[in-house]
């Protein structure tokens, strides 16, 4: 690290000999010279130039007046379209999305009766947290969420380089944290959005120039001195690479009656930036924005506070009234920028809805819009998907009401109401229930207690039933390893578990197909476009390779397929495990010990362990292996100590094994012949 002391130069002795040609000439070395940083600056500026200036609109005569008129006309068109989309989406934003957010935040609705209970049972919040952790656990259980497979087997080493590069870029973007935000957004609101573009990041860096001087004395000994200059600030390019952002659901404005982003006539994405930071994008050799005067005159915008007002009220937060931000609306849409009669895909940016500051053709070679959409439960042919909690919103209100009524009944039983004769000398303070309290009256008929209505015991059971219904419709508690819900029989619990795994399998598949895989494909396409020289790869990603000096674009260029390793595969494993356990408990009475051992080893493998660890030599060892009390989902499976009742189906819906007389076999009936004529073996259930 550089020293902060400017008083005197530092010196150090070295044994490096000075050549005869230099002796006794002084040798000076500029330690501040950074060839790698110079290369990064050069390559970064070239990328900025390749993405074009702020405007690429061709007019008839090419005059500034024509350009200004074209920009104003484009601004009016886009602002009108934005307002139309806002009005179309507003009912969903202010009713459904606000309600989902409010219940997730356990917001207590105000009451006109202050004495009434305001308790809020946080079931929806628990559902969201459980569902999020479950989906994320499907990913974190694997070392990597994807593999790159070359279409030509001989090019697999290149595909391995591609995987190494993409994993490094995902880690640099802290993708695991962003994935949690994305999944939780989909669970709460239904839709989740990823915005993926290419970033060239500039940063002001403070540094001190250093010069090392080496002098050989009369005895041939080299003496080195390091001199430090004053601190200076320089603008450097510190990063180039893909940028991944999770977009808030209220900041995406789709076109009505279109389900797919690529098919609709333009998609609008809103973002906010400080005014100081935004105005800096108008400066420099390669400005990103133009039309600075109109943009500066537009001042700041309060759209951020307006769009988040309901959320702030829910959290009890007071919105600030001194906006320092500007609103940027990025429109990806077909537009005839070159005036050739054909509308091509363009990027247009609105600044505070007052002017257009950027209008260029889509700078990416793939010509795709950089926004990806995923839905938790997709609705056919519609843009907005259903969330996990949407079906239980009213149940949350009902649960709160039932619990509040029960608490209010207890409160009324303790704090009684009274009938008092008007005009009597009683004071209201006397009519308070307290231990040993006495109400003194002249006439016993002047005061009377009002007995509260007794709340039936069934009301408390109703509250528990509502909770069970909410979890059954979303994330059954058994999915988190809890015991079956109160009053839930084995068959119902197994059905709920299978339904939950099916829901998460579908949601995981949506995340894979609509978000993760397209994101990786876009990232790779961007890498092929912008990492197109050996110099830029060496400057920014050379550290990934054993020998950076020989890195070339050919080392990351091939045709690859992306294979997901974790999401739906983990859901499938859970389903297979439960299916095998259910099969065993249903047919355990007719399975021989060898079959039981096979099932035990298969379940052990699906759990991610080595099946060779299972050593079983006979029926006694098999029974000791599988006879433990089940935990989690396996706890639902009946075993000889807890058989399924005669009138209940098994977890799979199949009736229990019957003997020739049509009666369920009991644990001690190991030698009773089955309906198939085979001997029935009494083995305990396998525990996970």
C-alpha positions as CSV (number, residue, x, y, z in Angstrom):
1,X,0.0,0.0,0.0
2,X,1.2,3.5,-0.7
3,X,2.5,5.5,2.2
4,X,0.6,8.6,3.2
5,X,3.9,10.3,4.4
6,X,5.0,13.1,2.0
7,X,7.9,14.2,4.1
8,X,10.7,12.2,2.6
9,X,11.2,9.6,-0.1
10,X,11.7,6.0,0.9
11,X,14.8,4.0,-0.1
12,X,15.6,0.4,-0.2
13,X,18.8,-1.4,-1.1
14,X,18.9,-4.1,-3.8
15,X,21.6,-6.3,-5.2
16,X,20.5,-5.9,-8.8
17,X,23.6,-5.0,-10.8
18,X,23.6,-2.0,-13.1
19,X,24.8,-2.7,-16.6
20,X,28.1,-1.2,-17.6
21,X,26.3,1.0,-20.1
22,X,24.3,2.5,-17.3
23,X,27.0,2.8,-14.7
24,X,27.1,5.4,-13.1
25,X,24.0,6.6,-15.0
26,X,20.9,7.0,-13.0
27,X,18.1,4.5,-13.8
28,X,14.6,5.8,-13.3
29,X,11.5,3.6,-13.3
30,X,7.9,5.0,-13.4
31,X,6.1,2.7,-10.9
32,X,2.8,4.4,-11.6
33,X,2.7,3.1,-15.1
34,X,0.0,0.4,-15.4
35,X,-0.1,-1.2,-18.9
36,X,-3.1,-3.4,-17.9
37,X,-5.1,-0.3,-16.8
38,X,-4.2,1.5,-20.0
39,X,-5.4,-1.5,-22.0
40,X,-8.6,-1.6,-20.0
41,X,-9.3,2.1,-20.6
42,X,-8.6,1.7,-24.3
43,X,-10.7,-1.4,-24.8
44,X,-13.6,0.1,-22.7
45,X,-13.7,3.3,-24.7
46,X,-13.8,1.3,-27.9
47,X,-16.8,-0.7,-26.6
48,X,-18.5,2.6,-25.8
49,X,-17.9,3.9,-29.3
50,X,-19.2,0.7,-30.8
51,X,-22.5,1.1,-28.9
52,X,-23.1,4.4,-30.7
53,X,-23.7,8.0,-29.7
54,X,-26.9,9.3,-28.1
55,X,-28.8,9.7,-31.4
56,X,-28.9,7.7,-34.6
57,X,-32.0,9.4,-36.2
58,X,-31.6,10.2,-39.8
59,X,-33.7,13.2,-41.1
60,X,-34.3,14.5,-44.6
61,X,-31.8,17.3,-44.6
62,X,-29.9,16.4,-41.4
63,X,-30.4,19.7,-39.7
64,X,-30.5,20.2,-35.9
65,X,-34.0,21.7,-36.3
66,X,-35.3,18.5,-38.0
67,X,-33.6,16.3,-35.3
68,X,-35.2,18.4,-32.5
69,X,-38.6,18.2,-34.1
70,X,-38.3,14.4,-34.6
71,X,-37.3,14.0,-30.9
72,X,-40.2,16.1,-29.7
73,X,-42.6,14.1,-31.9
74,X,-41.2,10.8,-30.6
75,X,-41.4,12.1,-27.0
76,X,-45.1,13.0,-27.3
77,X,-45.9,9.5,-28.8
78,X,-44.0,7.7,-26.0
79,X,-45.5,9.7,-23.2
80,X,-49.0,9.1,-24.5
81,X,-48.3,5.4,-24.7
82,X,-46.8,5.3,-21.2
83,X,-49.8,7.0,-19.7
84,X,-52.1,4.6,-21.4
85,X,-50.2,1.6,-20.1
86,X,-50.1,3.1,-16.6
87,X,-53.9,3.5,-16.6
88,X,-54.4,0.0,-17.8
89,X,-52.2,-1.5,-15.1
90,X,-53.3,0.8,-12.2
91,X,-56.2,-1.4,-10.9
92,X,-53.9,-4.4,-10.5
93,X,-51.2,-2.3,-8.9
94,X,-53.4,-0.6,-6.3
95,X,-55.6,-3.5,-5.5
96,X,-54.0,-6.9,-6.0
97,X,-50.3,-6.0,-5.7
98,X,-50.8,-3.7,-2.8
99,X,-53.0,-6.2,-1.0
100,X,-50.3,-8.9,-1.5
101,X,-47.6,-6.6,-0.2
102,X,-49.6,-5.5,2.7
103,X,-50.5,-9.0,3.9
104,X,-46.9,-10.1,3.4
105,X,-45.8,-7.2,5.6
106,X,-48.4,-8.2,8.3
107,X,-50.0,-4.9,8.1
108,X,-52.7,-4.3,10.7
109,X,-55.8,-2.7,9.1
110,X,-57.0,0.3,11.2
111,X,-60.2,-0.2,13.2
112,X,-63.0,2.3,13.9
113,X,-63.3,0.7,17.4
114,X,-60.1,1.2,19.3
115,X,-61.0,-1.4,22.0
116,X,-61.2,-4.2,19.5
117,X,-58.3,-6.6,18.9
118,X,-55.9,-5.9,16.1
119,X,-53.9,-9.1,16.1
120,X,-52.5,-10.2,12.8
121,X,-51.6,-13.9,12.2
122,X,-48.5,-13.9,9.9
123,X,-49.4,-17.0,7.9
124,X,-48.8,-15.4,4.4
125,X,-45.5,-14.1,5.5
126,X,-44.6,-17.6,6.7
127,X,-45.8,-19.1,3.4
128,X,-43.6,-16.7,1.4
129,X,-40.5,-17.4,3.6
130,X,-41.0,-21.2,3.4
131,X,-41.6,-21.2,-0.3
132,X,-38.6,-19.0,-1.0
133,X,-36.2,-21.1,1.1
134,X,-37.6,-24.3,-0.5
135,X,-37.0,-23.1,-4.1
136,X,-33.6,-21.6,-3.3
137,X,-32.5,-24.8,-1.5
138,X,-33.0,-26.6,-4.8
139,X,-30.2,-24.5,-6.2
140,X,-27.8,-24.3,-3.2
141,X,-27.7,-28.1,-2.9
142,X,-25.7,-28.3,-6.1
143,X,-22.1,-26.9,-6.6
144,X,-23.1,-25.2,-9.8
145,X,-26.6,-24.5,-11.2
146,X,-25.7,-25.2,-14.8
147,X,-23.3,-27.0,-17.1
148,X,-22.1,-26.0,-20.6
149,X,-22.3,-28.9,-23.1
150,X,-20.6,-28.4,-26.4
151,X,-22.6,-29.5,-29.5
152,X,-19.4,-31.0,-30.8
153,X,-17.7,-33.3,-28.3
154,X,-14.2,-32.3,-29.4
155,X,-15.0,-28.7,-28.3
156,X,-15.9,-29.6,-24.8
157,X,-12.7,-27.9,-23.4
158,X,-13.9,-24.7,-24.9
159,X,-17.4,-25.2,-23.4
160,X,-15.6,-25.6,-20.0
161,X,-13.9,-22.2,-20.6
162,X,-17.4,-20.7,-21.3
163,X,-18.8,-22.1,-18.0
164,X,-15.8,-20.8,-16.1
165,X,-16.3,-17.3,-17.6
166,X,-20.0,-17.2,-16.9
167,X,-19.7,-18.4,-13.3
168,X,-17.1,-15.7,-12.6
169,X,-19.5,-13.1,-14.1
170,X,-22.4,-14.4,-12.0
171,X,-20.3,-14.3,-8.9
172,X,-19.2,-10.8,-9.7
173,X,-22.9,-9.8,-10.0
174,X,-23.8,-11.5,-6.7
175,X,-26.4,-13.5,-8.6
176,X,-27.3,-15.7,-5.6
177,X,-28.6,-12.7,-3.7
178,X,-30.5,-11.4,-6.7
179,X,-32.0,-14.8,-7.3
180,X,-33.6,-14.7,-3.8
181,X,-35.1,-11.3,-4.6
182,X,-36.4,-12.6,-7.9
183,X,-38.0,-15.8,-6.5
184,X,-39.6,-13.9,-3.6
185,X,-41.0,-11.3,-6.1
186,X,-42.6,-14.1,-8.1
187,X,-44.0,-15.8,-5.0
188,X,-45.6,-12.5,-3.8
189,X,-46.7,-10.9,-7.1
190,X,-46.6,-13.7,-9.7
191,X,-44.2,-12.1,-12.1
192,X,-40.4,-11.6,-11.8
193,X,-38.2,-9.6,-14.2
194,X,-34.4,-9.8,-15.0
195,X,-32.8,-6.9,-17.0
196,X,-29.6,-7.9,-18.7
197,X,-27.4,-5.4,-20.5
198,X,-23.6,-4.8,-21.0
199,X,-21.9,-2.4,-18.6
200,X,-18.7,-0.3,-19.0
201,X,-18.2,1.1,-15.6
202,X,-16.1,4.2,-15.0
203,X,-14.9,5.3,-11.6
204,X,-12.8,8.2,-10.2
205,X,-9.7,6.7,-8.6
206,X,-7.2,8.5,-6.3
207,X,-3.6,7.6,-6.7
208,X,0.0,9.0,-6.2
209,X,2.6,8.9,-9.0
210,X,5.7,6.9,-7.9
211,X,9.2,7.0,-9.4
212,X,11.9,4.6,-8.4
213,X,15.5,5.8,-9.0
214,X,18.4,3.4,-8.9
215,X,22.0,4.7,-8.6
216,X,25.2,2.7,-8.5
217,X,27.8,4.1,-6.1
218,X,31.6,3.9,-6.5
219,X,31.7,0.4,-5.1
220,X,29.1,-0.9,-7.6
221,X,26.3,-1.2,-5.0
222,X,22.9,-0.2,-6.2
223,X,21.0,2.3,-4.1
224,X,17.3,2.7,-4.8
225,X,15.0,5.6,-3.8
226,X,11.2,5.8,-4.3
227,X,9.7,9.3,-4.7
228,X,6.0,10.0,-4.3
229,X,4.2,12.8,-6.0
230,X,1.0,14.5,-4.9
231,X,-2.4,12.7,-4.8
232,X,-4.3,13.0,-8.1
233,X,-7.7,11.9,-9.3
234,X,-8.2,10.0,-12.5
235,X,-11.2,8.6,-14.3
236,X,-10.6,4.9,-15.0
237,X,-12.6,2.1,-16.5
238,X,-12.8,-0.5,-13.7
239,X,-15.2,-3.1,-15.2
240,X,-16.7,-4.3,-18.4
241,X,-19.1,-7.2,-18.5
242,X,-22.8,-8.2,-18.3
243,X,-25.0,-6.4,-15.7
244,X,-27.9,-8.3,-14.1
245,X,-30.7,-6.4,-12.4
246,X,-33.9,-7.5,-10.8
247,X,-36.6,-5.1,-11.8
248,X,-39.5,-4.2,-9.5
249,X,-42.8,-5.3,-10.8
250,X,-44.2,-1.7,-10.7
251,X,-41.4,-0.5,-13.0
252,X,-42.3,-2.6,-16.0
253,X,-45.0,-1.4,-18.4
254,X,-46.1,-4.1,-20.9
255,X,-48.5,-3.6,-23.8
256,X,-52.0,-4.7,-23.3
257,X,-53.2,-8.0,-24.8
258,X,-49.7,-9.4,-25.4
259,X,-48.3,-12.3,-23.4
260,X,-44.7,-12.3,-24.7
261,X,-42.1,-9.5,-24.4
262,X,-40.6,-10.1,-27.8
263,X,-44.0,-10.1,-29.6
264,X,-45.5,-7.0,-28.1
265,X,-45.0,-3.6,-29.8
266,X,-42.4,-2.4,-27.4
267,X,-41.7,-2.8,-23.7
268,X,-41.1,0.1,-21.3
269,X,-38.8,-0.3,-18.2
270,X,-38.6,2.5,-15.6
271,X,-35.5,3.3,-13.5
272,X,-34.4,6.1,-11.3
273,X,-31.1,7.9,-10.9
274,X,-29.8,10.8,-9.0
275,X,-29.8,14.0,-11.0
276,X,-26.1,14.5,-10.5
277,X,-25.3,11.0,-11.8
278,X,-27.7,11.4,-14.7
279,X,-26.2,14.7,-15.9
280,X,-22.7,13.1,-15.9
281,X,-23.9,10.8,-18.7
282,X,-24.2,13.8,-21.0
283,X,-20.4,14.6,-20.6
284,X,-17.2,13.0,-21.9
285,X,-15.8,11.9,-25.2
286,X,-18.5,9.3,-25.7
287,X,-21.7,10.7,-24.0
288,X,-24.4,8.2,-23.4
289,X,-27.2,10.9,-23.4
290,X,-27.9,13.9,-25.5
291,X,-30.4,16.8,-25.5
292,X,-28.8,18.1,-22.3
293,X,-30.4,21.5,-22.1
294,X,-34.0,20.2,-22.2
295,X,-33.1,17.4,-19.7
296,X,-31.5,19.9,-17.3
297,X,-34.5,22.2,-17.5
298,X,-36.9,19.3,-16.5
299,X,-35.4,19.3,-13.0
300,X,-36.2,16.3,-10.8
301,X,-39.1,13.9,-10.5
302,X,-41.2,12.6,-7.6
303,X,-42.4,9.5,-9.5
304,X,-40.4,7.2,-7.3
305,X,-42.1,8.4,-4.2
306,X,-45.5,8.3,-5.9
307,X,-44.9,4.7,-7.2
308,X,-43.9,3.5,-3.7
309,X,-46.3,5.6,-1.7
310,X,-48.6,2.7,-0.8
311,X,-45.7,0.5,0.3
312,X,-44.3,3.3,2.5
313,X,-47.6,3.8,4.2
314,X,-47.8,0.0,4.9
315,X,-44.4,0.1,6.6
316,X,-45.2,3.2,8.5
317,X,-42.6,5.2,6.6
318,X,-43.1,8.8,5.7
319,X,-42.3,9.6,2.1
320,X,-39.7,12.3,1.5
321,X,-40.9,15.4,-0.3
322,X,-37.6,16.7,-1.6
323,X,-36.9,14.5,-4.7
324,X,-33.3,14.5,-6.0
325,X,-33.9,11.8,-8.6
326,X,-34.8,11.8,-12.3
327,X,-37.1,9.2,-13.9
328,X,-35.7,7.3,-16.9
329,X,-38.1,5.2,-19.0
330,X,-36.2,2.9,-21.4
331,X,-38.3,1.8,-24.4
332,X,-37.3,-1.1,-26.6
333,X,-39.5,-0.9,-29.6
334,X,-39.6,-0.9,-33.4
335,X,-38.8,2.6,-34.8
336,X,-37.7,3.9,-38.2
337,X,-34.5,5.6,-37.0
338,X,-32.7,5.7,-40.3
339,X,-35.8,6.9,-42.3
340,X,-35.7,4.0,-44.8
341,X,-39.3,3.1,-44.4
342,X,-38.6,0.0,-42.3
343,X,-38.9,0.0,-38.5
344,X,-36.0,-1.7,-36.8
345,X,-35.6,-2.6,-33.1
346,X,-34.4,0.5,-31.2
347,X,-33.6,1.7,-27.7
348,X,-35.3,5.0,-26.8
349,X,-34.9,6.7,-23.4
350,X,-37.3,9.2,-21.9
351,X,-35.9,11.7,-19.4
352,X,-38.5,12.9,-16.8
353,X,-41.1,12.4,-19.5
354,X,-39.9,15.8,-20.8
355,X,-37.5,14.9,-23.6
356,X,-35.8,12.0,-25.4
357,X,-32.1,11.7,-24.5
358,X,-31.2,8.6,-26.4
359,X,-32.5,7.0,-29.6
360,X,-30.3,4.4,-31.2
361,X,-30.8,1.0,-32.9
362,X,-30.6,-2.0,-30.6
363,X,-26.8,-2.2,-29.9
364,X,-26.8,-5.9,-29.3
365,X,-26.1,-8.3,-32.2
366,X,-28.8,-10.7,-31.1
367,X,-31.4,-7.9,-31.5
368,X,-33.3,-9.2,-28.5
369,X,-34.9,-7.0,-25.8
370,X,-32.8,-7.2,-22.7
371,X,-35.8,-7.9,-20.4
372,X,-36.7,-11.5,-19.2
373,X,-40.0,-12.3,-17.6
374,X,-40.9,-15.3,-15.4
375,X,-44.2,-16.3,-13.9
376,X,-44.9,-18.5,-10.8
377,X,-48.2,-19.8,-12.2
378,X,-48.5,-18.7,-15.8
379,X,-52.0,-17.8,-17.0
380,X,-52.5,-19.0,-20.7
381,X,-52.1,-16.2,-23.2
382,X,-51.8,-13.5,-20.6
383,X,-48.8,-11.4,-19.5
384,X,-49.4,-11.4,-15.8
385,X,-49.1,-14.6,-13.9
386,X,-50.7,-15.7,-10.6
387,X,-48.7,-15.6,-7.4
388,X,-48.5,-18.4,-4.9
389,X,-50.4,-16.4,-2.2
390,X,-53.1,-14.9,-4.5
391,X,-55.5,-17.8,-3.8
392,X,-55.3,-17.4,0.0
393,X,-55.6,-13.6,0.4
394,X,-59.2,-13.8,1.6
395,X,-58.4,-16.7,3.9
396,X,-55.8,-14.5,5.6
397,X,-58.5,-11.9,6.3
398,X,-60.9,-14.5,7.5
399,X,-58.2,-16.0,9.9
400,X,-57.5,-12.5,11.3
401,X,-61.2,-11.9,11.8
402,X,-61.8,-15.2,13.6
403,X,-58.8,-14.8,15.9
404,X,-59.7,-11.2,16.7
405,X,-63.3,-12.2,17.5
406,X,-62.0,-14.9,19.9
407,X,-59.8,-12.4,21.7
408,X,-62.5,-9.8,21.8
409,X,-64.9,-12.3,23.4
410,X,-62.3,-13.0,26.2
411,X,-61.8,-9.2,26.6
412,X,-65.5,-8.7,27.0
413,X,-65.8,-11.5,29.5
414,X,-63.1,-9.9,31.6
415,X,-64.3,-6.3,31.1
416,X,-68.1,-6.6,31.5
417,X,-70.7,-4.2,30.2
418,X,-73.3,-2.8,32.5
419,X,-76.9,-1.6,32.5
420,X,-77.2,1.4,34.8
421,X,-80.3,3.5,35.7
422,X,-80.0,6.9,34.1
423,X,-79.9,9.7,36.8
424,X,-78.4,7.4,39.5
425,X,-75.5,8.5,41.6
426,X,-73.2,5.8,40.1
427,X,-69.9,6.9,38.6
428,X,-68.6,5.2,35.5
429,X,-65.3,4.5,37.4
430,X,-67.2,2.2,39.8
431,X,-68.3,-0.1,37.0
432,X,-64.9,-1.7,36.4
433,X,-64.3,-5.4,36.9
434,X,-61.7,-5.9,39.5
435,X,-60.9,-8.6,42.2
436,X,-63.0,-7.9,45.3
437,X,-64.6,-4.9,43.7
438,X,-68.0,-3.7,45.1
439,X,-70.5,-1.4,43.3
440,X,-72.5,0.4,46.0
441,X,-76.1,1.3,44.9
442,X,-79.2,2.5,46.7
443,X,-81.4,0.2,44.7
444,X,-80.3,-3.2,43.4
445,X,-82.4,-2.7,40.3
446,X,-80.3,0.4,39.3
447,X,-77.4,-1.6,37.9
448,X,-77.1,-4.9,36.1
449,X,-74.4,-6.8,34.4
450,X,-74.7,-7.7,30.7
451,X,-73.5,-11.3,30.1
452,X,-71.3,-11.6,27.0
453,X,-72.3,-14.1,24.4
454,X,-70.3,-17.3,24.9
455,X,-68.0,-18.1,21.9
456,X,-68.4,-21.8,20.9
457,X,-65.3,-24.0,21.0
458,X,-65.7,-24.6,17.3
459,X,-64.6,-21.1,16.5
460,X,-61.1,-22.0,17.7
461,X,-61.1,-25.1,15.6
462,X,-62.2,-23.0,12.6
463,X,-59.1,-20.8,13.0
464,X,-56.9,-23.9,12.9
465,X,-58.8,-25.2,9.9
466,X,-58.3,-21.9,8.0
467,X,-54.5,-22.2,8.7
468,X,-54.6,-25.8,7.3
469,X,-56.4,-24.7,4.2
470,X,-53.9,-21.9,3.6
471,X,-50.9,-24.2,3.8
472,X,-52.7,-26.9,1.8
473,X,-53.3,-24.5,-1.0
474,X,-49.8,-23.1,-1.1
475,X,-47.0,-24.9,0.9
476,X,-48.2,-27.8,3.0
477,X,-46.4,-27.8,6.3
478,X,-45.2,-31.3,5.7
479,X,-43.0,-29.9,2.8
480,X,-41.0,-28.1,5.4
481,X,-40.6,-31.3,7.4
482,X,-43.3,-30.6,9.9
483,X,-45.9,-33.1,11.2
484,X,-49.2,-33.4,9.4
485,X,-51.8,-30.8,10.2
486,X,-54.4,-31.3,12.9
487,X,-57.1,-33.6,11.7
488,X,-55.3,-34.5,8.5
489,X,-55.3,-38.2,7.7
490,X,-52.5,-40.0,5.9
491,X,-54.1,-40.0,2.5
492,X,-54.9,-36.3,2.5
493,X,-51.4,-35.4,3.7
494,X,-49.8,-37.5,1.0
495,X,-52.0,-35.9,-1.7
496,X,-51.1,-32.4,-0.3
497,X,-47.4,-33.3,-0.4
498,X,-47.6,-34.5,-4.0
499,X,-49.5,-31.4,-5.0
500,X,-47.0,-29.1,-3.4
501,X,-44.1,-30.8,-5.1
502,X,-45.9,-30.5,-8.4
503,X,-46.4,-26.8,-7.8
504,X,-42.8,-26.3,-7.0
505,X,-41.7,-28.4,-10.0
506,X,-43.8,-26.2,-12.3
507,X,-42.5,-23.0,-10.7
508,X,-38.9,-24.3,-10.9
509,X,-39.4,-25.2,-14.5
510,X,-40.6,-21.7,-15.2
511,X,-37.6,-20.2,-13.5
512,X,-35.3,-22.4,-15.6
513,X,-36.9,-22.0,-19.0
514,X,-38.0,-18.3,-18.8
515,X,-35.2,-16.8,-16.7
516,X,-32.0,-18.7,-15.9
517,X,-31.3,-20.4,-19.3
518,X,-32.2,-17.3,-21.4
519,X,-30.1,-15.2,-19.0
520,X,-27.1,-17.5,-19.6
521,X,-27.7,-17.4,-23.3
522,X,-27.8,-13.6,-23.4
523,X,-24.7,-13.4,-21.3
524,X,-22.8,-15.7,-23.6
525,X,-24.0,-13.7,-26.7
526,X,-22.9,-10.5,-25.1
527,X,-19.5,-12.0,-24.4
528,X,-19.1,-13.1,-28.0
529,X,-19.9,-9.6,-29.1
530,X,-17.8,-7.5,-26.8
531,X,-15.0,-9.8,-25.8
532,X,-13.9,-10.0,-29.4
533,X,-10.1,-9.3,-29.0
534,X,-7.3,-11.0,-27.2
535,X,-6.4,-7.7,-25.5
536,X,-9.8,-7.2,-23.9
537,X,-10.0,-10.8,-22.6
538,X,-6.6,-10.6,-21.2
539,X,-7.2,-7.3,-19.5
540,X,-10.5,-8.2,-17.8
541,X,-10.6,-12.0,-17.6
542,X,-7.0,-13.1,-18.0
543,X,-6.8,-14.1,-14.3
544,X,-9.3,-17.0,-15.0
545,X,-6.9,-18.8,-17.3
546,X,-3.6,-20.6,-16.4
547,X,-1.6,-18.6,-19.0
548,X,-3.3,-15.2,-19.7
549,X,-0.7,-14.4,-22.4
550,X,-2.2,-16.9,-24.8
551,X,-5.9,-16.2,-24.2
552,X,-7.8,-15.5,-27.4
553,X,-11.5,-15.1,-28.3
554,X,-11.3,-18.6,-29.9
555,X,-11.0,-20.1,-26.4
556,X,-14.6,-19.0,-25.6
557,X,-16.2,-19.4,-29.0
558,X,-18.2,-22.5,-29.7
559,X,-21.7,-23.7,-29.9
560,X,-23.0,-24.8,-26.5
561,X,-26.1,-25.9,-24.8
562,X,-26.9,-24.9,-21.2
563,X,-28.0,-27.7,-18.9
564,X,-29.6,-26.9,-15.6
565,X,-28.4,-29.1,-12.7
566,X,-30.5,-28.1,-9.7
567,X,-34.0,-26.7,-9.9
568,X,-36.4,-29.2,-11.4
569,X,-34.0,-32.1,-10.8
570,X,-34.2,-31.6,-7.0
571,X,-38.0,-31.4,-7.2
572,X,-38.0,-34.6,-9.2
573,X,-35.8,-36.3,-6.6
574,X,-38.2,-35.3,-3.8
575,X,-41.1,-36.7,-5.8
576,X,-39.3,-40.0,-6.5
577,X,-38.3,-40.5,-2.9
578,X,-41.9,-40.0,-1.7
579,X,-43.2,-42.3,-4.5
580,X,-40.8,-45.1,-3.4
581,X,-41.7,-44.7,0.2
582,X,-45.4,-44.8,-0.6
583,X,-44.9,-47.9,-2.7
584,X,-43.1,-49.7,0.0
585,X,-45.6,-49.0,2.7
586,X,-48.5,-50.0,0.4
587,X,-46.9,-53.3,-0.6
588,X,-44.6,-54.0,2.3
589,X,-46.7,-57.1,3.2
590,X,-45.9,-58.9,0.0
591,X,-42.2,-57.7,-0.5
592,X,-39.4,-60.0,0.3
593,X,-36.3,-58.7,2.2
594,X,-34.2,-58.4,-1.0
595,X,-36.8,-56.0,-2.5
596,X,-36.9,-54.0,0.7
597,X,-33.1,-53.7,0.6
598,X,-33.2,-52.5,-3.0
599,X,-35.7,-49.8,-2.2
600,X,-33.6,-48.7,0.8
601,X,-30.5,-48.3,-1.4
602,X,-32.4,-46.5,-4.1
603,X,-33.8,-44.0,-1.5
604,X,-30.3,-43.5,-0.1
605,X,-28.9,-42.7,-3.5
606,X,-31.7,-40.2,-4.2
607,X,-30.8,-38.5,-1.0
608,X,-27.3,-37.9,-2.4
609,X,-25.4,-40.6,-0.6
610,X,-23.4,-43.7,-1.7
611,X,-25.7,-46.8,-1.8
612,X,-22.6,-48.9,-1.0
613,X,-22.8,-47.6,2.5
614,X,-25.9,-49.7,3.1
615,X,-24.8,-53.1,4.3
616,X,-27.7,-55.6,4.8
617,X,-27.2,-59.3,5.1
618,X,-30.7,-60.5,6.2
619,X,-34.2,-59.6,7.3
620,X,-33.1,-58.7,10.8
621,X,-30.6,-56.1,9.5
622,X,-33.2,-54.8,7.0
623,X,-35.7,-54.3,9.8
624,X,-33.3,-52.4,11.9
625,X,-32.4,-50.2,9.0
626,X,-35.9,-49.2,8.0
627,X,-37.8,-49.5,11.2
628,X,-36.9,-46.2,12.8
629,X,-39.7,-43.7,13.3
630,X,-40.0,-41.6,10.2
631,X,-39.4,-37.9,10.2
632,X,-40.7,-35.2,7.8
633,X,-42.7,-36.5,4.8
634,X,-42.0,-40.2,5.7
635,X,-43.7,-39.6,9.0
636,X,-47.0,-39.8,7.1
637,X,-46.4,-43.3,6.0
638,X,-48.0,-45.9,8.2
639,X,-45.9,-48.7,9.7
640,X,-46.8,-51.8,11.7
641,X,-47.1,-49.8,14.9
642,X,-49.4,-47.4,13.3
643,X,-51.4,-49.1,10.5
644,X,-53.8,-47.3,8.2
645,X,-57.4,-47.6,9.5
646,X,-59.6,-50.1,7.6
647,X,-61.7,-47.4,6.1
648,X,-58.8,-45.2,4.9
649,X,-56.9,-45.5,1.7
650,X,-53.1,-45.6,1.7
651,X,-51.0,-42.4,0.9
652,X,-51.2,-43.2,-2.8
653,X,-54.9,-43.6,-2.7
654,X,-54.5,-47.5,-3.1
655,X,-56.4,-49.5,-0.4
656,X,-54.2,-51.4,2.0
657,X,-53.2,-55.0,1.2
658,X,-56.2,-57.3,1.8
659,X,-56.3,-61.0,2.7
660,X,-58.4,-63.5,1.0
661,X,-61.3,-62.6,3.3
662,X,-61.2,-58.9,2.3
663,X,-59.8,-57.8,5.7
664,X,-56.7,-55.7,6.2
665,X,-53.7,-57.7,7.3
666,X,-52.5,-56.9,10.8
667,X,-48.9,-56.6,11.8
668,X,-48.8,-60.1,13.3
669,X,-50.2,-61.8,10.2
670,X,-46.9,-62.3,8.5
671,X,-47.7,-65.9,7.3
672,X,-51.2,-65.1,6.1
673,X,-51.4,-65.7,2.3
674,X,-52.2,-62.6,0.3
675,X,-54.9,-62.2,-2.4
676,X,-52.2,-63.1,-4.9
677,X,-51.3,-66.3,-3.1
678,X,-47.8,-65.1,-2.2
679,X,-46.6,-65.1,1.5
680,X,-47.0,-61.7,3.2
681,X,-43.9,-60.3,5.0
682,X,-44.3,-57.9,7.8
683,X,-41.5,-55.3,7.3
684,X,-41.4,-51.9,8.9
685,X,-41.5,-48.8,6.8
686,X,-38.3,-47.1,5.5
687,X,-37.4,-43.9,7.3
688,X,-35.7,-41.1,5.3
